[in-house]
Amino acid sequence: MIKHPLIIPDRMIALSLLPPPALGQPAAPFGFGALVVEQTRRGEARFELHAHGFGANYRPEALRERLQPLFTPDTMTLILDPKCKHRPVVDLNRNPDADQLVKHVPKCGHRTHIRASAAYHLLCHAAAMTNLRLPSRNPSPLARIQRIGAEAQAAWICYLFSQRASRERGRLFASFEAWQFLQKARLTVMA
């Protein structure tokens, strides 16, 4: 289960990253899924999903350039780290193991990044709550990129349900379900 400070910030990005290969590694596809959750003063929430994949020959900087416009000075970032096994959440500013992920995440203002890890079965349970399809346990890079937006959403759901039960949690989840329903309806109309 995701452990973290008990915070539901006004603006959060749940981020699932497939980072570009490091120097010296063979070229491979990379990408991100980002769920932007913004609470308004009237107790409402807005959601945006951004998912983008890059082919093996793209510049690694393209990932950061594509993410940068999503961040504001008050954005808190929840980064899903599927490789983080022993420490469920770590402040990325103090953990050298997280460098591969952090160097691709824009930092604005003084908000922190939270690195989160959830067991695959917990992510699957969170995804099933809202009919999302995750990639398999050990997907190829292309299979993961195809479902990376769903990973970001499942990570946020895990984060949300790791909070103490509250009206705010219930309101946010209901808003998320309504947003998902509207997104599916838009896709049906456009098809």
MDTraj code that builds the backbone (N, CA, C; nanometers):
import mdtraj as md
import numpy as np

residues = "MET ILE LYS HIS PRO LEU ILE ILE PRO ASP ARG MET ILE ALA LEU SER LEU LEU PRO PRO PRO ALA LEU GLY GLN PRO ALA ALA PRO PHE GLY PHE GLY ALA LEU VAL VAL GLU GLN THR ARG ARG GLY GLU ALA ARG PHE GLU LEU HIS ALA HIS GLY PHE GLY ALA ASN TYR ARG PRO GLU ALA LEU ARG GLU ARG LEU GLN PRO LEU PHE THR PRO ASP THR MET THR LEU ILE LEU ASP PRO LYS CYS LYS HIS ARG PRO VAL VAL ASP LEU ASN ARG ASN PRO ASP ALA ASP GLN LEU VAL LYS HIS VAL PRO LYS CYS GLY HIS ARG THR HIS ILE ARG ALA SER ALA ALA TYR HIS LEU LEU CYS HIS ALA ALA ALA MET THR ASN LEU ARG LEU PRO SER ARG ASN PRO SER PRO LEU ALA ARG ILE GLN ARG ILE GLY ALA GLU ALA GLN ALA ALA TRP ILE CYS TYR LEU PHE SER GLN ARG ALA SER ARG GLU ARG GLY ARG LEU PHE ALA SER PHE GLU ALA TRP GLN PHE LEU GLN LYS ALA ARG LEU THR VAL MET ALA".split()
xyz = np.array([
    [0.0843, -0.1180, 0.0000],
    [0.0000, 0.0000, 0.0000],
    [0.0884, 0.1238, 0.0000],
    [0.0419, 0.2277, -0.0601],
    [0.1169, 0.3521, -0.0684],
    [0.1119, 0.4225, 0.0667],
    [0.2274, 0.4558, 0.1201],
    [0.2369, 0.5321, 0.2452],
    [0.2920, 0.6691, 0.2110],
    [0.2407, 0.7727, 0.2747],
    [0.2821, 0.9090, 0.2423],
    [0.2258, 1.0030, 0.3455],
    [0.2683, 1.1282, 0.3423],
    [0.2047, 1.2264, 0.4285],
    [0.0570, 1.2357, 0.3910],
    [-0.0285, 1.2550, 0.4869],
    [-0.1727, 1.2588, 0.4589],
    [-0.2098, 1.3932, 0.3967],
    [-0.1935, 1.3992, 0.2669],
    [-0.2157, 1.5234, 0.1935],
    [-0.2953, 1.4934, 0.0676],
    [-0.3966, 1.5720, 0.0445],
    [-0.4599, 1.5744, -0.0872],
    [-0.4457, 1.7187, -0.1326],
    [-0.3436, 1.7454, -0.2153],
    [-0.3149, 1.8835, -0.2537],
    [-0.4198, 1.9390, -0.3491],
    [-0.4186, 2.0709, -0.3648],
    [-0.5112, 2.1362, -0.4575],
    [-0.4793, 2.1014, -0.6025],
    [-0.3517, 2.0800, -0.6324],
    [-0.3129, 2.0443, -0.7695],
    [-0.2075, 1.9352, -0.7634],
    [-0.2377, 1.8249, -0.8273],
    [-0.1475, 1.7105, -0.8265],
    [-0.1391, 1.6514, -0.9658],
    [-0.0226, 1.6012, -0.9987],
    [-0.0050, 1.5233, -1.1205],
    [0.0399, 1.3847, -1.0791],
    [-0.0405, 1.2848, -1.1140],
    [-0.0007, 1.1452, -1.0958],
    [0.0685, 1.1056, -1.2246],
    [0.1924, 1.0644, -1.2126],
    [0.2775, 1.0448, -1.3288],
    [0.3296, 0.9027, -1.3348],
    [0.3133, 0.8406, -1.4493],
    [0.3745, 0.7112, -1.4763],
    [0.4739, 0.7334, -1.5888],
    [0.5980, 0.6993, -1.5637],
    [0.7047, 0.7249, -1.6605],
    [0.7677, 0.5956, -1.7095],
    [0.7938, 0.5916, -1.8360],
    [0.8837, 0.4927, -1.8946],
    [0.9987, 0.5775, -1.9470],
    [1.1065, 0.5919, -1.8666],
    [1.2118, 0.6865, -1.9032],
    [1.2887, 0.6436, -2.0278],
    [1.3509, 0.7415, -2.0934],
    [1.4361, 0.7078, -2.2065],
    [1.5549, 0.6253, -2.1581],
    [1.6138, 0.5474, -2.2459],
    [1.7307, 0.4700, -2.2045],
    [1.8453, 0.5629, -2.1623],
    [1.9223, 0.5183, -2.0667],
    [2.0385, 0.5959, -2.0203],
    [2.1478, 0.5917, -2.1267],
    [2.2443, 0.6802, -2.1141],
    [2.3576, 0.6823, -2.2078],
    [2.4229, 0.5449, -2.2132],
    [2.4523, 0.5011, -2.3319],
    [2.5174, 0.3720, -2.3488],
    [2.4222, 0.2559, -2.3648],
    [2.2946, 0.2756, -2.3347],
    [2.1960, 0.1692, -2.3526],
    [2.1387, 0.1771, -2.4932],
    [2.0909, 0.0644, -2.5465],
    [2.0332, 0.0691, -2.6811],
    [1.9065, 0.1546, -2.6843],
    [1.8800, 0.2124, -2.8011],
    [1.7598, 0.2953, -2.8185],
    [1.6360, 0.2117, -2.7918],
    [1.5367, 0.2740, -2.7281],
    [1.4105, 0.2064, -2.6973],
    [1.3016, 0.3125, -2.6854],
    [1.1759, 0.2733, -2.7075],
    [1.0666, 0.3692, -2.6893],
    [1.0567, 0.4130, -2.5435],
    [1.0009, 0.5314, -2.5217],
    [0.9789, 0.5830, -2.3872],
    [0.8547, 0.6702, -2.3898],
    [0.8047, 0.7074, -2.2728],
    [0.6853, 0.7913, -2.2697],
    [0.6358, 0.8174, -2.1293],
    [0.5178, 0.8779, -2.1213],
    [0.4602, 0.9109, -1.9910],
    [0.3081, 0.9095, -1.9979],
    [0.2492, 0.8905, -1.8824],
    [0.1065, 0.9109, -1.8603],
    [0.0955, 1.0068, -1.7441],
    [0.0153, 1.1106, -1.7568],
    [0.0025, 1.2109, -1.6511],
    [-0.1450, 1.2425, -1.6292],
    [-0.1920, 1.2169, -1.5087],
    [-0.3277, 1.2550, -1.4702],
    [-0.3164, 1.3809, -1.3856],
    [-0.3708, 1.4906, -1.4363],
    [-0.3691, 1.6178, -1.3633],
    [-0.5009, 1.6279, -1.2874],
    [-0.4917, 1.6451, -1.1562],
    [-0.6092, 1.6575, -1.0701],
    [-0.6015, 1.7933, -1.0035],
    [-0.7020, 1.8759, -1.0278],
    [-0.7020, 2.0104, -0.9723],
    [-0.8339, 2.0343, -0.8993],
    [-0.8233, 2.0645, -0.7692],
    [-0.9426, 2.0951, -0.6907],
    [-0.9701, 2.2452, -0.6986],
    [-1.0971, 2.2791, -0.7089],
    [-1.1338, 2.4203, -0.7180],
    [-1.1897, 2.4671, -0.5849],
    [-1.2119, 2.5948, -0.5742],
    [-1.2621, 2.6518, -0.4483],
    [-1.4042, 2.6078, -0.4175],
    [-1.4803, 2.5725, -0.5176],
    [-1.6202, 2.5343, -0.4944],
    [-1.6343, 2.3866, -0.4594],
    [-1.5230, 2.3221, -0.4297],
    [-1.5297, 2.1812, -0.3926],
    [-1.5399, 2.0886, -0.5126],
    [-1.5114, 2.1405, -0.6305],
    [-1.5156, 2.0575, -0.7500],
    [-1.3735, 2.0161, -0.7851],
    [-1.3636, 1.9217, -0.8758],
    [-1.2316, 1.8798, -0.9220],
    [-1.2332, 1.8702, -1.0737],
    [-1.1202, 1.9076, -1.1327],
    [-1.1017, 1.8949, -1.2777],
    [-0.9934, 1.7918, -1.3023],
    [-1.0103, 1.7167, -1.4086],
    [-0.9138, 1.6131, -1.4433],
    [-0.8728, 1.6291, -1.5890],
    [-0.7475, 1.6002, -1.6161],
    [-0.6946, 1.5961, -1.7528],
    [-0.6007, 1.4774, -1.7597],
    [-0.6095, 1.4025, -1.8674],
    [-0.5176, 1.2914, -1.8872],
    [-0.4312, 1.3215, -2.0084],
    [-0.3016, 1.3103, -1.9885],
    [-0.2054, 1.3286, -2.0963],
    [-0.1225, 1.2013, -2.1039],
    [-0.1193, 1.1390, -2.2184],
    [-0.0369, 1.0203, -2.2382],
    [0.0350, 1.0366, -2.3711],
    [0.1637, 1.0118, -2.3682],
    [0.2405, 1.0301, -2.4906],
    [0.3561, 0.9320, -2.4933],
    [0.3764, 0.8712, -2.6085],
    [0.4891, 0.7815, -2.6294],
    [0.5828, 0.8387, -2.7341],
    [0.7099, 0.8080, -2.7205],
    [0.8119, 0.8532, -2.8138],
    [0.8817, 0.7306, -2.8711],
    [0.9108, 0.7333, -2.9987],
    [0.9824, 0.6230, -3.0618],
    [1.1270, 0.6164, -3.0144],
    [1.1914, 0.5090, -3.0469],
    [1.3280, 0.4844, -3.0007],
    [1.4271, 0.5906, -3.0471],
    [1.3996, 0.6585, -3.1562],
    [1.4969, 0.7551, -3.2093],
    [1.4718, 0.8988, -3.1642],
    [1.3744, 0.9216, -3.0760],
    [1.3507, 1.0578, -3.0263],
    [1.4599, 1.0982, -2.9282],
    [1.4801, 1.2290, -2.9183],
    [1.5736, 1.2827, -2.8193],
    [1.5153, 1.2606, -2.6795],
    [1.5940, 1.2185, -2.5817],
    [1.5433, 1.1987, -2.4456],
    [1.4827, 1.3257, -2.3854],
    [1.5328, 1.4434, -2.4257],
    [1.4824, 1.5699, -2.3720],
    [1.3377, 1.5948, -2.4118],
    [1.2901, 1.5271, -2.5154],
    [1.1520, 1.5457, -2.5610],
    [1.0516, 1.5121, -2.4511],
    [1.0848, 1.4158, -2.3660],
    [0.9950, 1.3781, -2.2565],
    [0.9746, 1.4948, -2.1615],
    [1.0822, 1.5539, -2.1161],
    [1.0745, 1.6674, -2.0228],
    [1.0068, 1.7877, -2.0880],
    [1.0390, 1.8129, -2.2141],
    [0.9779, 1.9257, -2.2853],
    [0.8268, 1.9090, -2.2965],
    [0.7813, 1.7872, -2.3153],
    [0.6375, 1.7619, -2.3272],
    [0.5674, 1.7719, -2.1919],
    [0.6390, 1.7375, -2.0842],
    [0.5810, 1.7444, -1.9494],
    [0.5779, 1.8862, -1.8927],
    [0.6764, 1.9665, -1.9251],
    [0.6935, 2.0993, -1.8647],
    [0.5656, 2.1833, -1.8605],
    [0.4885, 2.1934, -1.9697],
    [0.3694, 2.2796, -1.9652],
    [0.2611, 2.2337, -1.8664],
    [0.2680, 2.1109, -1.8195],
    [0.1670, 2.0601, -1.7260],
    [0.1900, 2.1099, -1.5836],
    [0.3104, 2.1558, -1.5541],
    [0.3475, 2.1904, -1.4176],
    [0.3312, 2.3391, -1.3896],
    [0.2858, 2.3683, -1.2687],
    [0.2762, 2.5045, -1.2173],
    [0.3526, 2.5067, -1.0845],
    [0.3786, 2.6242, -1.0278],
    [0.4519, 2.6286, -0.9014],
    [0.3839, 2.5552, -0.7852],
    [0.2535, 2.5357, -0.7915],
    [0.1851, 2.4692, -0.6798],
    [0.1516, 2.3236, -0.7084],
    [0.2160, 2.2640, -0.8062],
    [0.1885, 2.1252, -0.8426],
    [0.2676, 2.0286, -0.7554],
    [0.1983, 1.9337, -0.6952],
    [0.2644, 1.8237, -0.6267],
    [0.2623, 1.7059, -0.7229],
    [0.3708, 1.6318, -0.7291],
    [0.3817, 1.5226, -0.8238],
    [0.3876, 1.3894, -0.7517],
    [0.3033, 1.2980, -0.7914],
    [0.3049, 1.1598, -0.7444],
    [0.3630, 1.0785, -0.8588],
    [0.4802, 1.0202, -0.8394],
    [0.5471, 0.9467, -0.9460],
    [0.5402, 0.7981, -0.9153],
    [0.4758, 0.7243, -1.0026],
    [0.4695, 0.5796, -0.9869],
    [0.6046, 0.5222, -1.0265],
    [0.6639, 0.4496, -0.9356],
    [0.7922, 0.3854, -0.9619],
    [0.7717, 0.2350, -0.9489],
    [0.7511, 0.1669, -1.0600],
    [0.7245, 0.0235, -1.0518],
    [0.8433, -0.0579, -1.0013],
    [0.9640, -0.0002, -1.0015],
    [1.0823, -0.0732, -0.9557],
    [1.1091, -0.0544, -0.8072],
    [1.0385, 0.0376, -0.7430],
    [1.0597, 0.0649, -0.6004],
    [0.9916, -0.0447, -0.5202],
    [1.0694, -0.1361, -0.4628],
    [1.0120, -0.2515, -0.3947],
    [1.0075, -0.2355, -0.2425],
    [1.1154, -0.1863, -0.1854],
    [1.1276, -0.1905, -0.0394],
    [1.0771, -0.0670, 0.0316],
    [1.0821, 0.0452, -0.0353],
    [1.0368, 0.1687, 0.0274],
    [0.9184, 0.2221, -0.0511],
    [0.7971, 0.2106, 0.0027],
    [0.6801, 0.2497, -0.0746],
    [0.6815, 0.3930, -0.1248],
    [0.7249, 0.4876, -0.0439],
    [0.7295, 0.6267, -0.0897],
    [0.8550, 0.6905, -0.0353],
    [0.9219, 0.7631, -0.1205],
    [1.0460, 0.8279, -0.0818],
    [1.0429, 0.9692, -0.1351],
    [1.0896, 1.0650, -0.0549],
    [1.1032, 1.2008, -0.1045],
    [1.2160, 1.1984, -0.2073],
    [1.1820, 1.2280, -0.3307],
    [1.2782, 1.2143, -0.4391],
    [1.3973, 1.3066, -0.4249],
    [1.3827, 1.4144, -0.3528],
    [1.4932, 1.5082, -0.3392],
    [1.6082, 1.4492, -0.2579],
    [1.5842, 1.3403, -0.1842],
    [1.6875, 1.2830, -0.0986],
    [1.7264, 1.1413, -0.1378],
    [1.6740, 1.0880, -0.2461],
    [1.6980, 0.9487, -0.2799],
    [1.7726, 0.9353, -0.4116],
    [1.9004, 0.8950, -0.4070],
    [1.9767, 0.8831, -0.5309],
    [1.9237, 0.7739, -0.6229],
    [1.8558, 0.6727, -0.5699],
    [1.8001, 0.5655, -0.6541],
    [1.6941, 0.6176, -0.7493],
    [1.6340, 0.7289, -0.7168],
    [1.5238, 0.7807, -0.7978],
    [1.5705, 0.8727, -0.9096],
    [1.7018, 0.8943, -0.9215],
    [1.7535, 0.9894, -1.0203],
    [1.7047, 0.9623, -1.1616],
    [1.6965, 0.8375, -1.2017],
    [1.6548, 0.8053, -1.3384],
    [1.5152, 0.8593, -1.3670],
    [1.4265, 0.8575, -1.2686],
    [1.2916, 0.9114, -1.2884],
    [1.2892, 1.0628, -1.2698],
    [1.3525, 1.1109, -1.1647],
    [1.3433, 1.2522, -1.1270],
    [1.3993, 1.3453, -1.2329],
    [1.5062, 1.3047, -1.2972],
    [1.5694, 1.3971, -1.3919],
    [1.4780, 1.4291, -1.5098],
    [1.3727, 1.3540, -1.5279],
    [1.2789, 1.3790, -1.6369],
    [1.1549, 1.4567, -1.5922],
    [1.1425, 1.4818, -1.4617],
    [1.0241, 1.5478, -1.4077],
    [1.0553, 1.6942, -1.3795],
    [0.9812, 1.7867, -1.4415],
    [1.0042, 1.9287, -1.4138],
    [0.9747, 1.9615, -1.2674],
    [1.0547, 2.0472, -1.2106],
    [1.0327, 2.0910, -1.0719],
    [1.0014, 2.2389, -1.0759],
    [0.8859, 2.2753, -1.0289],
    [0.8434, 2.4155, -1.0260],
    [0.8142, 2.4521, -0.8812],
    [0.8541, 2.5668, -0.8410],
    [0.8203, 2.6133, -0.7066],
    [0.8840, 2.5262, -0.5999],
    [0.8168, 2.5173, -0.4861],
    [0.8714, 2.4461, -0.3724],
    [0.7955, 2.3194, -0.3394],
    [0.7059, 2.2762, -0.4262],
    [0.6306, 2.1536, -0.3995],
    [0.7222, 2.0335, -0.4142],
    [0.6878, 1.9283, -0.3462],
    [0.7714, 1.8092, -0.3494],
    [0.7177, 1.7070, -0.4479],
    [0.8063, 1.6167, -0.4817],
    [0.7683, 1.5003, -0.5588],
    [0.7562, 1.3852, -0.4598],
    [0.6574, 1.3022, -0.4787],
    [0.6415, 1.1831, -0.3969],
    [0.6586, 1.0643, -0.4895],
    [0.7491, 0.9765, -0.4568],
    [0.7641, 0.8558, -0.5369],
    [0.6805, 0.7470, -0.4719],
    [0.5969, 0.6832, -0.5496],
    [0.5060, 0.5833, -0.4956],
    [0.5275, 0.4500, -0.5634],
    [0.5135, 0.3475, -0.4863],
    [0.5168, 0.2135, -0.5406],
    [0.3955, 0.1407, -0.4861],
    [0.3307, 0.0678, -0.5712],
    [0.2180, -0.0144, -0.5276],
    [0.2354, -0.1507, -0.5913],
    [0.2057, -0.2536, -0.5173],
    [0.2134, -0.3889, -0.5726],
    [0.1227, -0.3966, -0.6953],
    [0.1616, -0.4783, -0.7901],
    [0.0872, -0.4889, -0.9151],
    [-0.0599, -0.5229, -0.8894],
    [-0.0849, -0.6118, -0.7938],
    [-0.2245, -0.6501, -0.7680],
    [-0.3051, -0.5323, -0.7121],
    [-0.2409, -0.4409, -0.6381],
    [-0.3124, -0.3228, -0.5885],
    [-0.3432, -0.2256, -0.7015],
    [-0.2479, -0.2085, -0.7921],
    [-0.2744, -0.1246, -0.9097],
    [-0.3877, -0.1840, -0.9927],
    [-0.3870, -0.3165, -1.0083],
    [-0.4946, -0.3833, -1.0845],
    [-0.6294, -0.3639, -1.0157],
    [-0.6302, -0.3730, -0.8829],
    [-0.7554, -0.3525, -0.8094],
    [-0.8049, -0.2093, -0.8284],
    [-0.7138, -0.1123, -0.8183],
    [-0.7519, 0.0279, -0.8382],
    [-0.8031, 0.0490, -0.9800],
    [-0.7371, -0.0117, -1.0773],
    [-0.7803, 0.0016, -1.2168],
    [-0.9184, -0.0624, -1.2367],
    [-0.9411, -0.1758, -1.1738],
    [-1.0699, -0.2447, -1.1887],
    [-1.1849, -0.1639, -1.1288],
    [-1.1559, -0.0819, -1.0281],
    [-1.2608, -0.0006, -0.9661],
    [-1.3254, 0.0928, -1.0679],
    [-1.2491, 0.1300, -1.1707],
    [-1.3002, 0.2250, -1.2693],
    [-1.2872, 0.1728, -1.4126],
    [-1.2789, 0.0414, -1.4274],
    [-1.2738, -0.0235, -1.5591],
    [-1.1568, 0.0206, -1.6456],
    [-1.0421, 0.0404, -1.5852],
    [-0.9204, 0.0711, -1.6600],
    [-0.8476, -0.0592, -1.6913],
    [-0.7771, -0.0617, -1.8017],
    [-0.6961, -0.1789, -1.8375],
    [-0.5492, -0.1442, -1.8254],
    [-0.4797, -0.2177, -1.7394],
    [-0.3361, -0.1978, -1.7214],
    [-0.2592, -0.2930, -1.8126],
    [-0.1311, -0.2608, -1.8376],
    [-0.0485, -0.3571, -1.9112],
    [-0.0210, -0.4783, -1.8220],
    [0.0320, -0.5831, -1.8818],
    [0.0647, -0.7024, -1.8043],
    [0.1735, -0.6701, -1.7017],
    [0.2036, -0.7664, -1.6183],
    [0.3009, -0.7447, -1.5104],
    [0.4390, -0.7050, -1.5640],
    [0.4873, -0.7661, -1.6685],
    [0.6182, -0.7349, -1.7269],
    [0.6016, -0.7041, -1.8750],
    [0.5440, -0.5876, -1.9070],
    [0.5137, -0.5584, -2.0475],
    [0.6367, -0.5142, -2.1267],
    [0.6254, -0.5253, -2.2560],
    [0.7267, -0.4660, -2.3429],
    [0.7101, -0.3145, -2.3341],
    [0.8121, -0.2375, -2.3754],
    [0.7963, -0.0911, -2.3719],
    [0.6740, -0.0433, -2.4514],
    [0.6484, -0.1016, -2.5685],
    [0.5334, -0.0577, -2.6481],
    [0.4010, -0.0905, -2.5798],
    [0.3923, -0.2087, -2.5182],
    [0.2696, -0.2455, -2.4473],
    [0.2472, -0.1540, -2.3277],
    [0.3548, -0.1172, -2.2600],
    [0.3413, -0.0276, -2.1442],
    [0.2990, 0.1121, -2.1887],
    [0.3582, 0.1626, -2.2951],
    [0.3212, 0.2956, -2.3442],
    [0.1743, 0.2995, -2.3834],
    [0.1243, 0.1907, -2.4394],
    [-0.0163, 0.1856, -2.4812],
    [-0.1109, 0.2049, -2.3624],
    [-0.0721, 0.1634, -2.2440],
    [-0.1579, 0.1713, -2.1249],
    [-0.1009, 0.2605, -2.0156],
    [-0.0042, 0.3446, -2.0490],
    [0.0638, 0.4233, -1.9456],
    [-0.0291, 0.5272, -1.8825],
    [-0.1277, 0.5751, -1.9561],
    [-0.2264, 0.6669, -1.8981],
    [-0.3103, 0.5972, -1.7917],
    [-0.3442, 0.4708, -1.8152],
    [-0.4190, 0.3932, -1.7160],
    [-0.3345, 0.3703, -1.5904],
    [-0.2034, 0.3501, -1.6075],
    [-0.1151, 0.3353, -1.4914],
    [-0.1176, 0.4600, -1.4044],
    [-0.1117, 0.5767, -1.4680],
    [-0.1133, 0.7023, -1.3924],
    [-0.2443, 0.7165, -1.3153],
    [-0.3550, 0.6818, -1.3785],
    [-0.4849, 0.6909, -1.3114],
    [-0.4932, 0.5919, -1.1949],
    [-0.4454, 0.4699, -1.2153],
    [-0.4486, 0.3693, -1.1082],
    [-0.3596, 0.4120, -0.9915],
    [-0.2451, 0.4728, -1.0211],
    [-0.1573, 0.5217, -0.9134],
    [-0.2285, 0.6278, -0.8308],
    [-0.3019, 0.7198, -0.8977],
    [-0.3743, 0.8235, -0.8243],
    [-0.4857, 0.7624, -0.7393],
    [-0.5549, 0.6633, -0.7929],
    [-0.6614, 0.5967, -0.7163],
    [-0.6020, 0.5295, -0.5921],
    [-0.4870, 0.4613, -0.6081],
    [-0.4199, 0.4012, -0.4919],
    [-0.3841, 0.5078, -0.3894],
    [-0.3305, 0.6196, -0.4363],
    [-0.2947, 0.7298, -0.3467],
    [-0.4186, 0.7812, -0.2737],
    [-0.5244, 0.8024, -0.3493],
    [-0.6469, 0.8553, -0.2914],
    [-0.7020, 0.7626, -0.1834],
    [-0.7030, 0.6322, -0.2099],
    [-0.7596, 0.5387, -0.1140],
    [-0.6635, 0.5022, -0.0023],
    [-0.5412, 0.5493, -0.0094],
    [-0.4513, 0.5316, 0.1041],
    [-0.4728, 0.6430, 0.2066],
    [-0.5539, 0.7429, 0.1700],
    [-0.5903, 0.8502, 0.2626],
    [-0.6952, 0.7971, 0.3609],
    [-0.7036, 0.8604, 0.4747],
    [-0.8113, 0.8254, 0.5678],
    [-0.9455, 0.8542, 0.5015],
    [-1.0427, 0.7728, 0.5322],
    [-1.1759, 0.7954, 0.4750],
    [-1.2226, 0.9359, 0.5116],
    [-1.2729, 1.0053, 0.4136],
    [-1.3208, 1.1410, 0.4370],
    [-1.4190, 1.1784, 0.3275],
    [-1.4915, 1.2849, 0.3511],
    [-1.5819, 1.3356, 0.2472],
    [-1.5029, 1.3793, 0.1254],
    [-1.3874, 1.4393, 0.1517],
    [-1.3038, 1.4869, 0.0411],
    [-1.2629, 1.3706, -0.0496],
    [-1.2214, 1.2593, 0.0101],
    [-1.1839, 1.1424, -0.0693],
    [-1.3024, 1.0926, -0.1499],
    [-1.4178, 1.0807, -0.0867],
    [-1.5376, 1.0356, -0.1568],
    [-1.5787, 1.1298, -0.2684],
    [-1.5697, 1.2591, -0.2423],
    [-1.6045, 1.3600, -0.3436],
    [-1.5099, 1.3524, -0.4616],
    [-1.3799, 1.3413, -0.4343],
    [-1.2823, 1.3328, -0.5428],
    [-1.3018, 1.2077, -0.6276],
    [-1.3279, 1.0956, -0.5628],
    [-1.3462, 0.9723, -0.6391],
    [-1.4735, 0.9793, -0.7231],
    [-1.5802, 1.0350, -0.6684],
    [-1.7047, 1.0506, -0.7450],
    [-1.6832, 1.1446, -0.8636],
    [-1.6069, 1.2516, -0.8423],
    [-1.5752, 1.3439, -0.9526],
    [-1.4935, 1.2737, -1.0594],
    [-1.3997, 1.1909, -1.0164],
    [-1.3166, 1.1172, -1.1113],
    [-1.4018, 1.0208, -1.1946],
    [-1.4909, 0.9495, -1.1297],
    [-1.5782, 0.8569, -1.2033],
    [-1.6663, 0.9318, -1.3031],
    [-1.7180, 1.0469, -1.2639],
    [-1.8005, 1.1271, -1.3552],
    [-1.7160, 1.1752, -1.4739],
    [-1.5935, 1.2197, -1.4472],
    [-1.5038, 1.2628, -1.5542],
    [-1.4759, 1.1483, -1.6510],
    [-1.4486, 1.0291, -1.5964],
    [-1.4235, 0.9124, -1.6819],
    [-1.5445, 0.8815, -1.7697],
    [-1.6628, 0.8877, -1.7112],
    [-1.7850, 0.8609, -1.7869],
    [-1.7985, 0.9604, -1.9023],
    [-1.7722, 1.0892, -1.8747],
    [-1.7794, 1.1911, -1.9802],
    [-1.6739, 1.1667, -2.0883],
    [-1.5537, 1.1249, -2.0488],
    [-1.4491, 1.0962, -2.1469],
    [-1.4912, 0.9819, -2.2380],
    [-1.5479, 0.8775, -2.1807],
    [-1.5936, 0.7627, -2.2615],
    [-1.7061, 0.8029, -2.3543],
    [-1.7968, 0.8878, -2.3045],
    [-1.9088, 0.9358, -2.3889],
    [-1.8566, 1.0181, -2.5055],
    [-1.7556, 1.1024, -2.4811],
    [-1.6971, 1.1828, -2.5903],
    [-1.6332, 1.0929, -2.6961],
    [-1.5637, 0.9907, -2.6507],
    [-1.5003, 0.8988, -2.7474],
    [-1.6048, 0.8249, -2.8302],
    [-1.7162, 0.7899, -2.7677],
    [-1.8243, 0.7198, -2.8388],
    [-1.8863, 0.8113, -2.9423],
    [-1.9069, 0.9365, -2.9096],
    [-1.9672, 1.0321, -3.0027],
    [-1.8725, 1.0586, -3.1209],
    [-1.7417, 1.0662, -3.0911],
    [-1.6448, 1.0961, -3.1966],
    [-1.6215, 0.9754, -3.2883],
    [-1.6528, 0.8561, -3.2424],
    [-1.6272, 0.7348, -3.3238],
    [-1.7294, 0.7155, -3.4327],
])
top = md.Topology()
chain = top.add_chain()
for i, resn in enumerate(residues, 1):
    res = top.add_residue(resn, chain, resSeq=i)
    for name in ("N", "CA", "C"):
        top.add_atom(name, md.element.get_by_symbol(name[0]), res)
traj = md.Trajectory(xyz[None], top)
